[in-house]
Amino acid sequence: MYNYIKALHIIFVVTWFSGMFYMPRLFIYNTEAREQPEVAREVLHRQFIVMMKRLWYGITWPSAILTLAFGAFVMINGNWHKTLLHPEGSWLLVKLAFVLLLYIYFFTLHMIFKQQVAGSFKYTSQQLRIWNEVATVFLISIVMLAVVKQSMSFVWGLIGLVLFIVVLMSAIKIYKTIRTKRS
């Protein structure tokens, strides 16, 4: 039974992340649709709202809840909770800290979703592109911690994460430069 629940946990992590990867893209498209003529802008906005609601309430929110529920089951039934405050459980403590930050990120996406549904656009498409990559940073951090556990040095892991973030932000800047030159 434990392995089935663990598999379900992983499946819902994947679907949850899928929603968190695609939702900011919809935010970007919806934001950029404001630059269109009024008729097109209105049609696009309505369509993006439908797409966002289906993705958010049909996939992303249920996946976030099921990820949390199955994750708690896996942690307790796998006796992982007993190692949290011991040296061999330090990886899990750090992973759970990243998971907590991921849920905070998820709630910020919900806030942006509510704003855009209400017709309020507080962020530029460039800001949303950067915000879109935050989920990638969490995914890499959490998976690396879950897979390599104690084998990875905390310092080297942190250095790798910072370097990845630098590369990611550089790629976003390069993309913006190319996009600006094309316009």
C-alpha positions as CSV (number, residue, x, y, z in Angstrom):
1,M,0.0,0.0,0.0
2,Y,2.8,2.4,0.9
3,N,4.4,2.2,-2.6
4,Y,1.0,2.9,-4.3
5,I,0.5,6.0,-2.1
6,K,4.1,7.1,-2.8
7,A,3.4,6.7,-6.5
8,L,0.2,8.7,-6.2
9,H,2.2,11.4,-4.4
10,I,4.7,11.6,-7.2
11,I,2.0,11.6,-9.8
12,F,0.2,14.6,-8.1
13,V,3.5,16.4,-7.7
14,V,4.0,16.2,-11.5
15,T,0.5,17.4,-12.2
16,W,0.8,20.2,-9.7
17,F,4.0,21.4,-11.2
18,S,2.5,21.1,-14.6
19,G,-0.2,23.6,-13.5
20,M,2.4,25.9,-11.9
21,F,4.5,25.9,-15.1
22,Y,1.6,26.6,-17.4
23,M,-0.3,29.1,-15.3
24,P,2.3,31.9,-15.4
25,R,2.5,31.4,-19.2
26,L,-1.3,32.1,-19.3
27,F,-0.7,35.2,-17.1
28,I,1.9,36.4,-19.6
29,Y,-0.3,35.8,-22.6
30,N,-3.2,37.5,-20.9
31,T,-1.0,40.5,-20.0
32,E,0.3,40.8,-23.5
33,A,-3.2,40.5,-24.9
34,R,-3.8,44.0,-23.4
35,E,-1.6,45.4,-26.2
36,Q,-4.1,44.2,-28.9
37,P,-7.0,46.2,-30.3
38,E,-10.0,46.4,-28.0
39,V,-12.1,43.7,-29.7
40,A,-9.2,41.2,-29.8
41,R,-8.2,42.1,-26.3
42,E,-11.7,41.4,-25.0
43,V,-11.9,38.1,-26.8
44,L,-8.5,36.9,-25.7
45,H,-9.0,38.0,-22.1
46,R,-12.3,36.0,-21.9
47,Q,-10.6,32.9,-23.4
48,F,-7.6,33.2,-21.1
49,I,-9.8,33.5,-18.1
50,V,-11.7,30.3,-19.1
51,M,-8.4,28.5,-19.7
52,M,-6.9,29.7,-16.4
53,K,-10.0,28.7,-14.3
54,R,-10.0,25.2,-15.8
55,L,-6.3,24.7,-15.2
56,W,-6.3,26.3,-11.8
57,Y,-9.4,24.7,-10.3
58,G,-9.5,21.5,-12.3
59,I,-5.9,20.4,-12.1
60,T,-3.6,22.6,-10.1
61,W,-5.5,23.1,-6.8
62,P,-6.6,19.5,-6.5
63,S,-3.1,18.4,-7.3
64,A,-1.7,20.7,-4.6
65,I,-4.1,19.2,-2.0
66,L,-3.5,15.6,-3.0
67,T,0.3,16.2,-3.1
68,L,0.2,17.4,0.5
69,A,-2.1,14.6,1.7
70,F,-0.2,11.8,0.0
71,G,3.1,13.4,1.0
72,A,2.1,13.4,4.7
73,F,1.0,9.8,4.4
74,V,4.4,8.8,2.8
75,M,6.4,10.7,5.4
76,I,4.5,9.2,8.4
77,N,4.2,5.6,7.1
78,G,7.7,5.6,5.8
79,N,8.8,6.7,9.3
80,W,10.6,9.7,7.8
81,H,9.2,12.0,10.5
82,K,11.3,10.2,13.1
83,T,14.6,11.3,11.4
84,L,13.7,15.0,10.9
85,L,15.7,16.2,13.9
86,H,18.7,13.8,13.4
87,P,21.7,14.4,11.2
88,E,20.5,11.7,8.7
89,G,17.2,13.6,8.3
90,S,18.7,17.0,7.6
91,W,18.0,16.6,3.9
92,L,14.3,16.0,4.6
93,L,14.2,19.1,6.8
94,V,15.7,21.2,4.1
95,K,13.3,19.6,1.5
96,L,10.3,20.4,3.7
97,A,11.5,24.0,4.0
98,F,11.6,24.1,0.1
99,V,8.1,22.5,0.0
100,L,6.8,25.2,2.4
101,L,8.3,27.9,0.2
102,L,6.8,26.2,-2.8
103,Y,3.3,26.4,-1.3
104,I,3.9,30.1,-0.6
105,Y,4.8,30.5,-4.3
106,F,1.7,28.6,-5.2
107,F,-0.4,31.0,-3.1
108,T,1.2,34.0,-4.9
109,L,0.2,32.4,-8.2
110,H,-3.3,32.2,-6.8
111,M,-3.2,35.9,-5.9
112,I,-2.1,36.8,-9.4
113,F,-4.8,34.6,-10.9
114,K,-7.5,36.3,-8.8
115,Q,-6.1,39.7,-9.9
116,Q,-6.2,38.9,-13.6
117,V,-9.7,37.3,-13.4
118,A,-10.8,40.7,-11.9
119,G,-9.1,42.5,-14.8
120,S,-6.2,43.9,-12.7
121,F,-2.7,43.5,-14.2
122,K,-0.1,44.5,-11.7
123,Y,2.9,42.8,-13.3
124,T,4.6,43.2,-16.7
125,S,5.0,40.2,-18.9
126,Q,8.8,40.4,-18.2
127,Q,8.2,40.2,-14.4
128,L,5.8,37.2,-15.0
129,R,8.5,35.5,-17.1
130,I,10.9,35.7,-14.2
131,W,8.2,34.6,-11.7
132,N,7.5,31.7,-14.0
133,E,10.9,30.2,-13.5
134,V,10.6,30.1,-9.7
135,A,8.8,26.8,-9.9
136,T,11.8,25.4,-11.9
137,V,14.1,26.4,-9.1
138,F,11.9,24.6,-6.5
139,L,11.5,21.5,-8.7
140,I,15.3,21.1,-9.1
141,S,15.9,21.7,-5.4
142,I,13.3,19.4,-4.1
143,V,14.1,16.5,-6.5
144,M,17.8,16.8,-5.9
145,L,17.2,16.6,-2.1
146,A,14.8,13.7,-2.4
147,V,17.1,11.7,-4.7
148,V,20.6,12.3,-3.4
149,K,19.7,12.9,0.2
150,Q,22.9,12.8,2.3
151,S,25.2,12.2,-0.6
152,M,25.2,15.8,-1.7
153,S,27.2,18.4,0.2
154,F,25.0,21.3,1.3
155,V,27.6,23.8,0.2
156,W,28.0,22.3,-3.3
157,G,24.2,21.9,-3.6
158,L,23.8,25.6,-2.7
159,I,26.5,26.6,-5.2
160,G,24.9,24.6,-7.9
161,L,21.5,26.1,-7.2
162,V,22.8,29.6,-7.3
163,L,24.7,28.9,-10.6
164,F,21.5,27.5,-12.1
165,I,19.5,30.6,-11.0
166,V,22.2,32.8,-12.6
167,V,22.0,30.9,-15.9
168,L,18.2,31.0,-15.8
169,M,18.1,34.7,-15.2
170,S,20.7,35.3,-17.9
171,A,18.6,33.2,-20.4
172,I,15.6,35.4,-19.6
173,K,17.6,38.6,-20.1
174,I,19.0,37.3,-23.4
175,Y,15.5,36.3,-24.6
176,K,14.2,39.8,-23.7
177,T,17.0,41.3,-25.7
178,I,16.3,39.2,-28.7
179,R,12.6,39.8,-28.5
180,T,13.1,43.6,-28.2
181,K,15.4,43.6,-31.3
182,R,12.7,41.7,-33.3
183,S,10.0,44.3,-32.4
